[in-house]
């Protein structure tokens, strides 16, 4: 016990004495541990953020297609719908007693590269993301007039839109469109609060507005004389013929599979009903390979820094012969000297881990508002998860393992050392 | 020159033998030449002066006495224990418990204060710790005071001390906890003559107080008068 205390005392004093040289090594190690820990942390956070893109929705129903395709175009606004579903199908779903709520959505248009999602007030009422969080409006109200539009936080930020701004939607997707619905400008009635999900990157109009915009556009372009002016438009009834997809909430989630099977086997038209959670985790599995590779690379960075640490320790070893000779002559065993090396190495690694934790926490605390503001990425400061602690603990343990080299070196030299360093020739 | 001749203490009792060597030989690794050493018999409390030109193996003999090397032949007894049959760990233990060492220079652990350097043997050996009276810290303070290290320097880094002061801190380290044997390898060679005589006088006086035997290596024969015994090492034929 005394020996251990002495070894700790000596290694602490020795590290402090050599702090100028070791500070650089410590910095390298700190940065690489920060990288390793940061990547693992972000991995968990982004995964969390990804899998919480949609929550509370039991089924997503669209035209028959693969589940990833349906998930991508309905939730992530990536790619296009294969087909629409009939309004009558939606109508019959509203009559199903097992279904609690439905959010119909219709896609197809865009606004300066952002998707236009036409839906109804059910979207605000029932769409959930994250940990069952509802959507809220940062300012204004949900659309009430035919030509009202509600925009996502990302759109408002990027295009610098405010309430009551006028905007002209484009026909079809894509950033640049040559056919704009310029006769029927929309007015921003509300701006959604940031969610860190694709909801931020879209604009929302009513189903009726989507229909009204497309009167006279049946051939794909506006035919002069057949389109409507704003005033003409307000006095008509717009029941859509078709919509793109429906988000479904059930009364009892236990019935999910039953409803899913019935929808998939519908005789009225070919439908696909998917479980968003399952589709999300399948999508993540595909993307997961990449982040594992990233983690692997940062692991190698840490190993490289540890090797650098050993190189420095071995260089210092040459300068430490006298000190070691004194300790040996005073009766310290080669084991104690080897322990001194190992402890110094582990001490440095622990210091680096501590600095990395502080650095990481400071970086996340400092950058998270900025990340949410500019990239819609929601990174919270939270206590480390078990895997992260394990990863962090692996650093001093690896340091202990690699310190075996100089320690063994010293141990062997100690056994052969003469009386005083000057005597070893 | 101060050439007071010291009287040898009573050497009639065999258990008071500090060092006894017989027919001691040593061969460095990869060297054909075998060094032969004259027999030594040193009673506790007696001091031995070892001198001889370079290359005669003075430091090697100290290494053997300290148990850092193992002899190729012969017998080596310290405090009636045969060193040649001991394991390396036991020899380290013996050195920690019963020996103080002083080198030519660079005697101190650079990152410890003078006080921590002086206390080092007490931290490595419980025996030395228990013998340092009334307490290890007080014994160290007492020794540092007697060796003329100003109190303001006790807790400073040792690299700020002069060479003479460093050697005296090393002497305090060798003396603390009253080890039976003190091995000194030319500790005065870096000192001027005033400092040298004062250092030697202090070392021997304090060693006598704890009944320690000093084995002192030097090529400066003028110091021989301070010691009970002297022995010359010669170049092997």
Interface residues (C-beta under 8 A of the other chain):
Chain A: X2 X5 X6 X9 X10 X13 X14 X16 X17 X18 X322 X323 X325 X326 X327 X328 X329 X330 X331 X332 X333 X334 X415 X416 X417 X418 X419 X420 X421 X422 X423
Chain B: X29 X59 X60 X62 X63 X66 X68 X69 X88 X89 X92 X93 X95 X96 X97 X99 X101 X103 X104 X106 X107 X108 X109 X110 X111 X112 X116 X120 X121 X123 X124 X125 X126 X173 X183 X185
